[in-house]
Amino acid sequence: MDPVDALAEIAFWLERELAPTFKVQAFRKAAATVGDLDRDELAAQARDGRLKNRKGIGARTYEVIRQSADGAVPDYLAALRERGAEPLATGGAELRAVLRGDLHSHSDWSDGGSPIPLMVDAARMLGREYLALTDHSPNLTVANGLTAERLGTQLDVVADINAQHANFRLLRGIEVDILEDGTLDQTPAMLGKLDVVVASVHSKLRSDRDTMTRRMLGGIRDPHTNVLGHCTGRLVTGSRGTRPQSEFDAERVFAACAENDVAVEINSRPERQDPPNELIELALSAGCLFSIDSDAHAPGQLDFLAYGAERAAACGVPAERIVTTWPLDRLLEWSTARR
């Protein structure tokens, strides 16, 4: 197989397994290092050992390139494929099968680890019909949030990518901070140009119940908002440690979501599992729509939707109430209806 394809696929499977970033980057960097080489020259350098001396090529990545150049599926990739043959979650198979897209993903324009085209390639490989690119807004400086100017430039990139694909749409989006006063952290003019707006709280998560409720209601009522992202902000596992869920009046928040046609996100990241099941059930009884999203920060993490589908199914969320099961035309009609 093509050595660059082998390196990229290995990185995908490692991301899907939540492998350490340094391990994933070793394969991504190796793919970038040799990507421009003529394939015959690459094969020659792999066979005679010259490739070992190239910066960015380690012992494992060299072995992968050499085995690929010899016409074999590399042993390391074969093992990863075997481990990845089963879905990440055992439950929710029927719901997972009808998911068409994903409304929450990040690229290296903010705090994601990969360029936009790699995210698109992975989404298409997984059978997605659409993916919303939702990099962060400017207030989240730690995540290199996008100013209005940078977001405008990104929209041109999105248009160029969509011109290359007939059966897939990269949606113009943002994960916008809900600021302390309940307003959204991007200009209304820019928000009006987007297909999808995910509104999330990222700061002062330990605010008192009334303060947090007012803040969230402000974001939900903004006519640009489509999805309320990871509503409790909790972390239940992972390298960042744990974090308790925010305190807010869930009945008022979900009633506002239902009233304003804002979907409650079922965030599929294993360290978030947000909202907890009891809040999913409360939102369901309040009449809310839902969006099962990956919140992927790397291509392999786009497959996290399996976790969200499992939780949604366990809580009895019907497919028709999940906007990411909808065809693109219906989704866009909904997402732009309040603007």
NUBA-8556 format. One record per residue: y, x, z of N, C-alpha, C in turn; residue in three letters; residue number from 1. Coordinates in steps of 0.1 Angstrom, whole numbers, padded with zeros to 4 digits. Atoms other than C-alpha are relative to their C-alpha. Example, Ala and Ser with C-alpha at 12.3 -4.5 7.8 and 13.67 -1.06 7.14 Angstrom:
<recs>
REC    nY    nX    nZ   caY   caX   caZ    cY    cX    cZ resn resi
REC -0012  0009  0000 -0045  0123  0078  0012  0009  0000  ala    1
REC -0011 -0009  0000 -0011  0137  0071  0011 -0008  0008  ser    2
</recs>
This chain:
<recs>
REC    nY    nX    nZ   caY   caX   caZ    cY    cX    cZ resn resi
REC -0012  0008  0000  0000  0000  0000  0012  0009  0000  met    1
REC -0012 -0007  0000  0036  0010 -0003  0003  0006  0014  asp    2
REC -0002 -0005 -0013  0044  0034  0026  0012 -0006  0007  pro    3
REC -0012  0006 -0006  0079  0019  0032 -0004 -0014  0005  val    4
REC  0005  0013 -0004  0063 -0016  0033 -0009  0001  0013  asp    5
REC  0009 -0001 -0012  0037 -0004  0058  0008  0003  0013  ala    6
REC -0008 -0003 -0012  0063  0011  0081  0008 -0012  0005  leu    7
REC -0008  0012 -0004  0084 -0021  0080 -0009 -0010  0007  ala    8
REC  0009  0010 -0006  0054 -0043  0087 -0004  0004  0014  glu    9
REC  0003 -0005 -0014  0044 -0021  0117  0011 -0004  0009  ile   10
REC -0011  0003 -0009  0079 -0025  0131  0000 -0015  0003  ala   11
REC  0000  0015 -0002  0076 -0063  0126 -0010 -0004  0011  phe   12
REC  0010  0003 -0010  0044 -0065  0146  0003  0005  0014  trp   13
REC -0004 -0005 -0013  0057 -0043  0173  0011 -0008  0007  leu   14
REC -0010  0008 -0005  0088 -0064  0177 -0005 -0013  0005  glu   15
REC  0006  0012 -0004  0067 -0095  0178 -0007  0001  0014  arg   16
REC  0007 -0003 -0013  0048 -0079  0208  0010  0004  0011  glu   17
REC -0010 -0005 -0009  0081 -0070  0225 -0003  0014  0004  leu   18
REC  0002 -0014 -0003  0072 -0033  0223  0013  0006  0003  ala   19
REC -0013 -0007 -0003  0098 -0008  0236  0008  0003 -0013  pro   20
REC -0009 -0001  0012  0128 -0005  0213 -0002  0014 -0007  thr   21
REC  0001 -0013  0006  0123  0033  0208 -0012  0001 -0009  phe   22
REC  0012  0000  0009  0088  0027  0194  0003 -0008 -0013  lys   23
REC -0003  0008  0012  0100  0000  0170  0010  0009 -0009  val   24
REC -0010 -0007  0008  0130  0022  0159 -0006  0012 -0007  gln   25
REC  0007 -0011  0007  0107  0051  0151 -0005 -0004 -0014  ala   26
REC  0005  0004  0013  0092  0031  0123  0011 -0005 -0009  phe   27
REC -0011  0004  0008  0124  0015  0112  0008  0012 -0006  arg   28
REC -0007 -0012  0004  0141  0049  0110 -0008  0008 -0011  lys   29
REC  0008 -0007  0009  0112  0064  0092  0000 -0007 -0014  ala   30
REC -0001  0008  0012  0113  0036  0066  0013  0003 -0007  ala   31
REC -0013 -0003  0006  0150  0043  0061  0001  0014 -0006  ala   32
REC  0000 -0014  0004  0144  0080  0058 -0006  0003 -0013  thr   33
REC  0008 -0002  0012  0119  0078  0030  0002 -0011 -0011  val   34
REC -0001  0011  0009  0131  0046  0014  0005  0003 -0014  gly   35
REC -0006 -0003  0013  0151  0063 -0014 -0008  0010 -0008  asp   36
REC  0008 -0010  0007  0124  0088 -0023 -0008 -0007 -0011  leu   37
REC  0009  0004  0011  0105  0084 -0056 -0014 -0001  0007  asp   38
REC  0013  0002 -0006  0071  0070 -0046 -0010  0012 -0003  arg   39
REC  0009 -0011  0003  0052  0098 -0064  0004  0012  0008  asp   40
REC -0004 -0011 -0008  0073  0124 -0047 -0003 -0001  0014  glu   41
REC  0004  0002 -0014  0068  0108 -0014 -0015  0002  0003  leu   42
REC  0014 -0003 -0001  0031  0108 -0019 -0004  0014  0000  ala   43
REC  0003 -0014  0001  0031  0144 -0029  0004  0007  0013  ala   44
REC -0004 -0006 -0013  0051  0154  0002 -0009 -0004  0012  gln   45
REC  0009  0004 -0011  0028  0134  0024 -0014  0007 -0001  ala   46
REC  0014 -0006  0001 -0004  0150  0010  0001  0015  0002  arg   47
REC -0001 -0014 -0002  0009  0186  0011  0006  0004  0014  asp   48
REC -0005 -0002 -0014  0025  0182  0046  0015  0003  0000  gly   49
REC -0014 -0002 -0001  0061  0188  0036  0008 -0011  0007  arg   50
REC -0007  0011 -0006  0070  0154  0049  0002  0002  0015  leu   51
REC -0001 -0003 -0014  0063  0166  0084  0013  0006  0005  lys   52
REC -0012 -0007 -0004  0094  0187  0084  0013 -0008 -0002  asn   53
REC -0012  0008  0003  0118  0159  0074  0004 -0007  0013  arg   54
REC -0005  0007 -0012  0140  0146  0102 -0002 -0015  0000  lys   55
REC  0002  0015  0000  0131  0111  0113 -0015 -0003 -0002  gly   56
REC  0015  0003  0002  0093  0115  0106 -0007  0007  0011  ile   57
REC  0009 -0005 -0011  0070  0119  0136 -0014  0000 -0004  gly   58
REC  0014 -0001  0003  0033  0124  0139 -0006 -0013 -0004  ala   59
REC  0005  0013  0003  0025  0087  0139  0005 -0005 -0013  arg   60
REC -0005  0006  0012  0048  0077  0111 -0004  0008 -0012  thr   61
REC  0006 -0009  0011  0036  0107  0090 -0014 -0005 -0004  tyr   62
REC  0014  0004  0003  0000  0095  0094  0000 -0013 -0008  glu   63
REC -0001  0012  0007  0010  0060  0083  0004  0002 -0015  val   64
REC -0004 -0003  0014  0028  0073  0052 -0011  0007 -0008  ile   65
REC  0011 -0007  0007 -0001  0096  0043 -0011 -0009 -0004  arg   66
REC  0011  0010  0003 -0027  0069  0046  0004 -0010 -0010  gln   67
REC -0005  0009  0010 -0006  0045  0026  0001  0006 -0014  ser   68
REC -0001 -0007  0013  0000  0071 -0001 -0014  0002 -0006  ala   69
REC  0013 -0001  0004 -0037  0075 -0003 -0007 -0013 -0005  asp   70
REC  0005  0013  0005 -0041  0038 -0012 -0007 -0008  0011  gly   71
REC  0006  0007 -0010 -0053  0027  0022  0010 -0008  0009  ala   72
REC -0008  0007 -0010 -0040  0002  0048 -0001  0010  0012  val   73
REC  0000 -0009 -0012 -0030  0026  0077 -0008 -0006  0012  pro   74
REC  0008  0005 -0012 -0053  0024  0107  0009 -0007  0010  asp   75
REC -0008  0006 -0010 -0024  0017  0130  0005 -0014 -0004  tyr   76
REC -0004  0013  0004 -0012 -0012  0109 -0012 -0010  0000  leu   77
REC  0012  0009  0000 -0048 -0026  0106 -0002 -0005  0014  ala   78
REC  0002  0004 -0014 -0050 -0026  0144  0010 -0011  0004  ala   79
REC -0010  0009 -0003 -0017 -0044  0147 -0002 -0014 -0007  leu   80
REC  0003  0012  0007 -0027 -0070  0121 -0011 -0008  0007  arg   81
REC  0011  0007 -0007 -0059 -0077  0140  0005 -0006  0013  glu   82
REC -0005  0006 -0013 -0040 -0082  0173  0009 -0012 -0003  arg   83
REC -0009  0010  0003 -0015 -0104  0155 -0005 -0012 -0008  gly   84
REC  0007  0010  0008 -0040 -0126  0137  0001 -0014  0007  ala   85
REC -0001  0013 -0007 -0037 -0153  0164  0014 -0003  0003  glu   86
REC -0014  0003 -0003 -0005 -0172  0171  0004  0004  0014  pro   87
REC -0005 -0005 -0013  0016 -0161  0200 -0003 -0010  0011  leu   88
REC  0003  0010 -0010  0010 -0194  0218 -0011 -0009 -0006  ala   89
REC  0012  0008  0004 -0021 -0216  0217  0004 -0015 -0001  thr   90
REC -0004  0014  0001 -0004 -0250  0223  0010 -0002 -0011  gly   91
REC -0010  0004  0010  0019 -0269  0200 -0002  0003 -0014  gly   92
REC  0003 -0004  0014  0001 -0260  0168  0006 -0010 -0010  ala   93
REC -0005  0010  0009  0010 -0293  0151  0015  0000 -0002  glu   94
REC -0014  0000  0000  0046 -0291  0160  0005  0013 -0007  leu   95
REC -0004 -0013  0006  0048 -0254  0150 -0002 -0001 -0015  arg   96
REC  0003  0001  0014  0034 -0263  0116  0011 -0008 -0008  ala   97
REC -0010  0008  0007  0063 -0287  0108  0014  0006  0002  val   98
REC -0013 -0006 -0002  0091 -0264  0119  0004  0006 -0014  leu   99
REC -0005 -0005  0013  0112 -0256  0088  0010  0012  0001  arg  100
REC -0010 -0010 -0001  0139 -0233  0102  0003  0004  0014  gly  101
REC -0003 -0006 -0012  0156 -0216  0130  0015  0002  0000  asp  102
REC -0015  0001  0000  0193 -0220  0141  0006  0010  0009  leu  103
REC -0006 -0010 -0010  0197 -0189  0164 -0006  0013 -0003  his  104
REC  0005 -0014  0002  0193 -0153  0153  0012  0010 -0001  ser  105
REC -0010 -0011 -0001  0212 -0120  0156 -0004  0012 -0009  his  106
REC  0002 -0012  0008  0217 -0090  0133  0007  0012  0006  ser  107
REC -0006 -0012 -0006  0230 -0055  0138  0016 -0001 -0002  asp  108
REC -0014  0003  0000  0265 -0070  0132  0005 -0002  0014  trp  109
REC -0004  0001 -0014  0265 -0078  0169 -0010  0007  0008  ser  110
REC  0009 -0007 -0009  0237 -0070  0193 -0015  0000 -0005  asp  111
REC  0014 -0001  0006  0206 -0074  0170 -0003  0015 -0004  gly  112
REC  0004 -0014  0003  0187 -0043  0160 -0002  0002 -0015  gly  113
REC  0003 -0002  0014  0183 -0049  0122  0010 -0006 -0009  ser  114
REC -0010  0006  0010  0204 -0055  0091 -0004 -0014 -0004  pro  115
REC  0003  0014  0004  0207 -0090  0078 -0011 -0002 -0010  ile  116
REC  0011  0002  0009  0184 -0085  0048 -0014  0001  0006  pro  117
REC  0014 -0001 -0006  0155 -0075  0070 -0003 -0013  0008  leu  118
REC  0002  0012 -0007  0160 -0106  0091 -0004 -0011 -0010  met  119
REC  0003  0010  0010  0160 -0127  0059 -0014  0002 -0005  val  120
REC  0014 -0003  0005  0128 -0110  0046 -0010 -0005  0009  asp  121
REC  0010  0005 -0010  0110 -0117  0078 -0001 -0015  0001  ala  122
REC  0000  0014  0000  0121 -0153  0079 -0008 -0006 -0012  ala  123
REC  0007  0005  0012  0109 -0158  0043 -0015  0002  0001  arg  124
REC  0014 -0003 -0001  0076 -0141  0051 -0007 -0010  0009  met  125
REC  0005  0010 -0009  0071 -0165  0080  0000 -0014 -0005  leu  126
REC  0000  0014  0006  0076 -0195  0057  0012 -0008  0004  gly  127
REC -0012  0008 -0004  0110 -0205  0070  0007 -0004 -0013  arg  128
REC -0008  0005  0011  0131 -0226  0046  0015  0003  0002  glu  129
REC -0014 -0004 -0003  0164 -0217  0064  0000  0007  0013  tyr  130
REC -0003 -0007 -0012  0177 -0194  0091  0015  0001  0002  leu  131
REC -0015 -0001 -0003  0211 -0195  0108  0002  0014  0005  ala  132
REC -0004 -0013 -0005  0227 -0161  0113  0011 -0003  0010  leu  133
REC -0009  0004 -0010  0245 -0166  0146  0003  0012  0009  thr  134
REC -0005 -0011 -0008  0260 -0133  0158  0010 -0005  0009  asp  135
REC -0008  0004 -0011  0281 -0133  0189  0015 -0001 -0004  his  136
REC -0014  0002  0002  0318 -0142  0192  0008  0011  0007  ser  137
REC -0007 -0012 -0004  0346 -0117  0201  0001  0002  0015  pro  138
REC -0001 -0002 -0015  0347 -0124  0239 -0011  0008  0005  asn  139
REC  0011 -0007 -0005  0313 -0109  0243  0000  0014 -0006  leu  140
REC -0002 -0013  0006  0324 -0074  0237 -0012  0009  0003  thr  141
REC  0012 -0008 -0003  0292 -0059  0253 -0010 -0002 -0011  val  142
REC  0009  0003  0011  0274 -0075  0223  0007  0002 -0013  ala  143
REC -0007 -0003  0013  0299 -0063  0197  0003 -0013 -0007  asn  144
REC -0002  0013  0006  0310 -0099  0191  0010  0001 -0012  gly  145
REC -0007  0000  0013  0326 -0107  0157  0014 -0006  0002  leu  146
REC -0014  0006  0001  0364 -0112  0154  0000 -0009 -0012  thr  147
REC -0001  0009  0011  0375 -0138  0129  0000  0008 -0013  ala  148
REC  0000 -0008  0012  0381 -0110  0104 -0014  0005 -0004  glu  149
REC  0013 -0005  0002  0346 -0095  0108 -0009 -0012 -0004  arg  150
REC  0008  0012  0004  0330 -0130  0106  0003 -0004 -0014  leu  151
REC -0003  0003  0014  0349 -0137  0074 -0007  0010 -0010  gly  152
REC  0008 -0010  0009  0334 -0105  0059 -0014 -0003  0000  thr  153
REC  0014  0003 -0001  0300 -0115  0071 -0004 -0012 -0009  gln  154
REC  0002  0012  0009  0303 -0148  0053 -0002  0004 -0015  leu  155
REC  0002 -0005  0014  0307 -0129  0020 -0014  0006 -0002  asp  156
REC  0013 -0006  0001  0275 -0110  0028 -0011 -0011 -0001  val  157
REC  0009  0011  0000  0257 -0143  0035  0000 -0007 -0014  val  158
REC -0001  0006  0013  0269 -0157  0002 -0008  0008 -0011  ala  159
REC  0007 -0008  0009  0256 -0127 -0017 -0015 -0001  0002  asp  160
REC  0014  0001 -0003  0222 -0130  0000 -0005 -0013 -0006  ile  161
REC  0005  0013  0005  0219 -0167 -0008  0000  0000 -0016  asn  162
REC  0000  0000  0015  0227 -0159 -0045 -0013  0006 -0005  ala  163
REC  0013 -0007  0004  0194 -0139 -0045 -0012 -0008  0002  gln  164
REC  0012  0008 -0004  0171 -0166 -0032  0002 -0015 -0004  his  165
REC -0001  0014  0005  0164 -0200 -0048 -0006 -0010  0010  ala  166
REC  0007  0009 -0009  0141 -0214 -0021  0001  0003  0015  asn  167
REC -0003 -0004 -0014  0156 -0201  0011  0015  0000  0002  phe  168
REC -0014  0000 -0003  0190 -0206  0027  0003  0008  0013  arg  169
REC -0005 -0006 -0012  0207 -0182  0051  0013 -0008  0004  leu  170
REC -0012  0009 -0004  0231 -0205  0070  0011  0008  0007  leu  171
REC -0012 -0007 -0006  0266 -0194  0080  0001 -0006  0014  arg  172
REC  0000  0005 -0014  0266 -0196  0118  0006  0010  0009  gly  173
REC -0006 -0008 -0011  0278 -0182  0151 -0007 -0005  0013  ile  174
REC  0002  0004 -0014  0267 -0181  0187  0013  0002  0007  glu  175
REC -0014 -0001 -0005  0301 -0188  0202  0000 -0002  0015  val  176
REC -0002  0001 -0014  0310 -0183  0238  0007 -0013  0004  asp  177
REC -0009  0011 -0006  0321 -0214  0258  0008  0007  0011  ile  178
REC -0008 -0007 -0009  0350 -0199  0276  0002 -0008  0013  leu  179
REC -0001  0006 -0013  0359 -0206  0312  0008 -0014  0000  glu  180
REC -0007  0012  0001  0383 -0234  0302 -0007 -0011 -0009  asp  181
REC  0007  0010  0008  0357 -0251  0280  0002  0001 -0015  gly  182
REC -0002 -0001  0014  0371 -0240  0247 -0010  0010 -0006  thr  183
REC  0009 -0009  0008  0352 -0221  0220  0007  0013 -0004  leu  184
REC -0006 -0013  0002  0357 -0184  0215  0000  0004 -0015  asp  185
REC -0003 -0003  0014  0366 -0185  0178  0010 -0010 -0006  gln  186
REC -0011  0009  0005  0394 -0200  0157 -0006 -0012 -0006  thr  187
REC  0005  0012  0007  0389 -0236  0146 -0001  0002 -0015  pro  188
REC  0001 -0002  0015  0396 -0225  0110 -0013  0007 -0004  ala  189
REC  0013 -0007  0003  0366 -0201  0111 -0012 -0009  0003  met  190
REC  0012  0009 -0004  0343 -0225  0129 -0002 -0011 -0010  leu  191
REC  0001  0011  0011  0351 -0251  0102 -0006  0005 -0012  gly  192
REC  0006 -0006  0012  0337 -0227  0076 -0015  0001  0001  lys  193
REC  0014 -0003 -0003  0303 -0225  0092 -0009 -0012 -0002  leu  194
REC  0010  0011  0001  0271 -0245  0087 -0005 -0004  0014  asp  195
REC  0006  0003 -0013  0259 -0242  0123  0008  0008  0011  val  196
REC -0006 -0006 -0011  0276 -0235  0156 -0008 -0002  0013  val  197
REC  0008  0000 -0013  0255 -0226  0187  0010  0004  0011  val  198
REC -0009 -0003 -0010  0277 -0228  0218 -0007  0003  0013  ala  199
REC  0008 -0005 -0012  0265 -0209  0249  0010  0006  0010  ser  200
REC -0007 -0007 -0011  0278 -0197  0283 -0007  0013  0002  val  201
REC  0005 -0013 -0002  0274 -0160  0288  0006  0007  0012  his  202
REC -0007 -0007 -0011  0297 -0152  0317  0002 -0009  0012  ser  203
REC -0002  0007 -0012  0302 -0162  0353 -0010 -0011  0002  lys  204
REC  0011  0010 -0001  0268 -0179  0354 -0002 -0005  0013  leu  205
REC  0002  0005 -0013  0269 -0183  0391  0012 -0008  0005  arg  206
REC -0011  0009 -0004  0300 -0205  0391 -0006 -0013  0007  ser  207
REC  0005  0012 -0007  0298 -0236  0413 -0003 -0011 -0010  asp  208
REC  0005  0011  0009  0283 -0268  0399  0011 -0007 -0007  arg  209
REC -0010  0008  0006  0315 -0287  0392  0007  0009 -0011  asp  210
REC -0006 -0009  0009  0331 -0257  0375 -0008  0002 -0013  thr  211
REC  0009 -0002  0011  0301 -0250  0353 -0001 -0013 -0009  met  212
REC  0001  0013  0007  0298 -0287  0344  0012 -0003 -0009  thr  213
REC -0012  0002  0007  0334 -0290  0333  0000  0009 -0012  arg  214
REC  0000 -0010  0011  0330 -0258  0312 -0009 -0004 -0011  arg  215
REC  0010  0004  0010  0299 -0270  0295  0004 -0013 -0008  met  216
REC -0004  0013  0006  0313 -0305  0288  0011  0003 -0011  leu  217
REC -0010 -0004  0010  0343 -0289  0271 -0006  0005 -0013  gly  218
REC  0006 -0006  0011  0321 -0269  0248 -0008 -0010 -0008  gly  219
REC  0008  0011  0006  0298 -0299  0240  0009 -0009 -0008  ile  220
REC -0009  0010  0007  0328 -0321  0231  0008  0005 -0011  arg  221
REC -0007 -0005  0011  0343 -0297  0207 -0008 -0005 -0013  asp  222
REC  0007  0006  0012  0336 -0313  0172 -0007  0011 -0008  pro  223
REC  0007 -0011  0008  0324 -0279  0158 -0014  0003  0006  his  224
REC  0012 -0004 -0007  0295 -0276  0183 -0012 -0008 -0005  thr  225
REC  0012  0007  0004  0260 -0284  0170 -0011  0002  0010  asn  226
REC  0011 -0003 -0009  0237 -0268  0195  0005  0006  0013  val  227
REC -0003 -0006 -0013  0240 -0261  0232 -0011  0011  0003  leu  228
REC  0009 -0011 -0001  0224 -0227  0236 -0005  0003  0014  gly  229
REC  0006 -0004 -0013  0201 -0215  0265  0008 -0005  0012  his  230
REC -0010  0007 -0008  0218 -0240  0288  0000  0005  0014  cys  231
REC -0001 -0004 -0014  0208 -0226  0322  0003  0015  0002  thr  232
REC -0003 -0014 -0001  0212 -0189  0314 -0011  0008  0008  gly  233
REC  0009 -0006 -0009  0181 -0181  0334 -0008  0011 -0007  arg  234
REC  0010 -0010  0004  0158 -0150  0330 -0012 -0001  0009  leu  235
REC  0011  0002 -0008  0123 -0154  0342 -0009  0013  0000  val  236
REC  0008 -0012  0001  0108 -0120  0332  0007  0010 -0009  thr  237
REC -0005 -0010  0010  0114 -0089  0311  0007  0011  0005  gly  238
REC -0006 -0013 -0003  0132 -0056  0311  0014 -0002  0007  ser  239
REC -0013  0003 -0006  0165 -0072  0322 -0001 -0005  0014  arg  240
REC  0002  0006 -0013  0150 -0085  0354  0000 -0015  0000  gly  241
REC -0001  0015 -0001  0152 -0121  0366  0014 -0005  0004  thr  242
REC -0013  0006 -0004  0182 -0144  0370 -0002 -0015  0002  arg  243
REC  0001  0014 -0002  0184 -0178  0385  0008 -0009 -0010  pro  244
REC -0007  0009  0009  0195 -0208  0365  0013 -0004  0005  gln  245
REC -0013  0005 -0004  0231 -0219  0365 -0001 -0014  0006  ser  246
REC -0001  0013 -0006  0241 -0249  0386  0010 -0009 -0008  glu  247
REC -0009  0010  0007  0255 -0279  0366 -0006 -0014  0001  phe  248
REC  0005  0014  0000  0252 -0317  0365 -0007 -0002 -0013  asp  249
REC  0008  0001  0012  0224 -0319  0340  0000 -0014 -0006  ala  250
REC -0001  0014  0005  0226 -0357  0337  0013 -0002 -0008  glu  251
REC -0013  0001  0007  0263 -0355  0327  0000  0009 -0013  arg  252
REC  0000 -0010  0011  0257 -0325  0304 -0009 -0006 -0012  val  253
REC  0009  0005  0011  0228 -0341  0285  0005 -0013 -0005  phe  254
REC -0006  0013  0005  0245 -0375  0283  0011  0003 -0010  ala  255
REC -0010 -0004  0010  0274 -0357  0266 -0006  0005 -0013  ala  256
REC  0007 -0004  0012  0250 -0340  0242 -0005 -0011 -0008  cys  257
REC  0004  0012  0007  0235 -0373  0233  0011 -0007 -0007  ala  258
REC -0012  0007  0005  0269 -0389  0229  0006  0007 -0012  glu  259
REC -0007 -0008  0010  0282 -0361  0207 -0009  0006 -0011  asn  260
REC  0010 -0005  0010  0250 -0355  0187 -0002  0015  0000  asp  261
REC  0002 -0014 -0002  0247 -0320  0200 -0015  0002  0004  val  262
REC  0014 -0002 -0003  0211 -0307  0201 -0001  0010  0012  ala  263
REC  0003 -0009 -0012  0198 -0291  0233 -0010  0011 -0005  val  264
REC  0009 -0011  0005  0183 -0257  0224 -0012  0002  0009  glu  265
REC  0012 -0004 -0007  0147 -0250  0234 -0001  0015 -0004  ile  266
REC  0000 -0014  0003  0151 -0212  0235 -0014  0006  0002  asn  267
REC  0014 -0005  0000  0119 -0195  0226 -0003  0014  0005  ser  268
REC  0002 -0013 -0005  0125 -0161  0240 -0009  0000  0013  arg  269
REC  0009  0001 -0012  0097 -0154  0265  0007  0003  0013  pro  270
REC -0007 -0003 -0013  0121 -0140  0291  0010 -0011  0004  glu  271
REC -0009  0011 -0003  0143 -0171  0289 -0007 -0013  0004  arg  272
REC  0007  0012 -0002  0120 -0201  0286  0010 -0011  0005  gln  273
REC -0012  0008 -0004  0153 -0221  0287  0002 -0011 -0009  asp  274
REC  0000  0004 -0014  0156 -0249  0296 -0014 -0001  0006  pro  275
REC  0013  0003 -0006  0128 -0253  0321 -0005 -0013 -0003  pro  276
REC  0006  0013  0005  0104 -0281  0314  0006 -0012  0006  asn  277
REC -0005  0012 -0006  0119 -0305  0339  0014 -0004 -0006  glu  278
REC -0013  0003  0007  0153 -0302  0321 -0003 -0005 -0014  leu  279
REC  0004  0006  0013  0136 -0307  0287 -0003 -0014  0001  ile  280
REC  0004  0014 -0002  0121 -0339  0300  0012 -0009  0003  glu  281
REC -0012  0008 -0003  0155 -0350  0314  0008 -0002 -0013  leu  282
REC -0007  0001  0012  0172 -0343  0281 -0007 -0010 -0010  ala  283
REC  0007  0009  0008  0145 -0362  0263  0003 -0014  0004  leu  284
REC -0003  0014 -0005  0150 -0393  0285  0015 -0004 -0002  ser  285
REC -0014  0003  0002  0188 -0390  0279  0002 -0003 -0015  ala  286
REC -0002  0003  0015  0182 -0394  0241  0005  0012 -0008  gly  287
REC -0006 -0011  0007  0191 -0359  0231 -0009  0004 -0012  cys  288
REC  0007 -0007  0011  0182 -0341  0199 -0003  0014  0006  leu  289
REC  0004 -0014 -0005  0166 -0306  0203  0000  0009 -0013  phe  290
REC  0001 -0010  0010  0166 -0274  0183 -0009  0011  0006  ser  291
REC  0009 -0011 -0004  0136 -0250  0187  0005  0013 -0007  ile  292
REC -0006 -0012  0006  0152 -0216  0181 -0007  0013  0006  asp  293
REC  0006 -0012 -0004  0139 -0180  0183  0010  0009  0009  ser  294
REC -0010 -0009 -0006  0172 -0163  0195 -0005  0015 -0003  asp  295
REC  0005 -0013  0004  0157 -0133  0176  0011  0010 -0002  ala  296
REC -0009 -0011  0002  0174 -0100  0178 -0007  0011 -0008  his  297
REC  0008 -0009  0009  0148 -0083  0155 -0009 -0008 -0008  ala  298
REC  0008  0008  0009  0127 -0095  0126 -0013 -0005  0006  pro  299
REC  0013  0005 -0006  0094 -0097  0145  0002 -0011  0010  gly  300
REC -0003  0010 -0010  0110 -0119  0171  0002 -0014 -0006  gln  301
REC -0001  0014  0006  0115 -0147  0146 -0012 -0008  0002  leu  302
REC  0012  0007 -0002  0079 -0156  0153 -0001 -0006  0014  asp  303
REC  0000  0005 -0014  0088 -0165  0189  0001 -0016  0000  phe  304
REC  0000  0014  0000  0092 -0201  0177 -0013 -0007  0005  leu  305
REC  0012  0005 -0005  0056 -0205  0186  0001 -0004  0015  ala  306
REC -0001  0002 -0014  0065 -0203  0223  0009 -0013  0002  tyr  307
REC -0008  0012 -0001  0092 -0230  0219 -0007 -0012 -0004  gly  308
REC  0008  0012  0004  0069 -0253  0200 -0010 -0004  0011  ala  309
REC  0010  0003 -0010  0043 -0250  0227  0006 -0007  0012  glu  310
REC -0007  0007 -0011  0068 -0260  0254  0005 -0013 -0003  arg  311
REC -0005  0013  0005  0083 -0288  0234 -0012 -0010  0000  ala  312
REC  0012  0008  0000  0048 -0302  0228 -0005 -0004  0014  ala  313
REC  0004  0002 -0013  0039 -0299  0264  0009 -0011  0007  ala  314
REC -0010  0010 -0006  0070 -0320  0273  0001 -0013 -0007  cys  315
REC  0001  0012  0008  0062 -0346  0247  0012 -0003 -0009  gly  316
REC -0011  0002  0009  0092 -0340  0225 -0005 -0003 -0014  val  317
REC  0005  0004  0013  0086 -0358  0192  0006  0008 -0011  pro  318
REC -0005 -0008  0011  0090 -0339  0159  0013 -0005 -0006  ala  319
REC -0011  0006  0006  0116 -0363  0146  0013  0003  0008  glu  320
REC -0011 -0003 -0008  0139 -0354  0175  0004  0015  0000  arg  321
REC -0002 -0014  0000  0138 -0317  0167  0007  0003 -0014  ile  322
REC -0008 -0001  0012  0165 -0308  0141 -0006  0011 -0009  val  323
REC  0006 -0011  0008  0146 -0276  0130 -0013 -0004 -0007  thr  324
REC  0010  0005  0008  0119 -0298  0116  0006 -0008 -0012  thr  325
REC -0006  0008  0010  0144 -0315  0093  0002  0008 -0013  trp  326
REC -0003 -0007  0012  0148 -0306  0056  0015  0004  0000  pro  327
REC -0013 -0006  0000  0179 -0286  0048  0011 -0010 -0002  leu  328
REC -0011  0009  0003  0200 -0314  0033  0003 -0009  0012  asp  329
REC -0003  0008 -0011  0195 -0336  0063  0006  0008  0012  arg  330
REC -0006 -0009 -0010  0202 -0307  0087  0015  0002 -0002  leu  331
REC -0014 -0003  0003  0235 -0299  0070  0008 -0012  0001  leu  332
REC -0007  0012 -0002  0245 -0335  0069  0003 -0003  0015  glu  333
REC -0002  0001 -0015  0241 -0336  0107  0009  0010  0005  trp  334
REC -0007 -0010 -0006  0256 -0303  0114  0015  0000 -0003  ser  335
REC -0014  0000  0004  0289 -0310  0096  0006 -0014  0002  thr  336
REC -0004  0014 -0001  0292 -0347  0104  0013 -0002  0009  ala  337
REC -0011  0002 -0009  0317 -0343  0133  0013  0008 -0004  arg  338
REC -0012 -0008  0003  0341 -0319  0116  0010 -0006 -0009  arg  339
</recs>
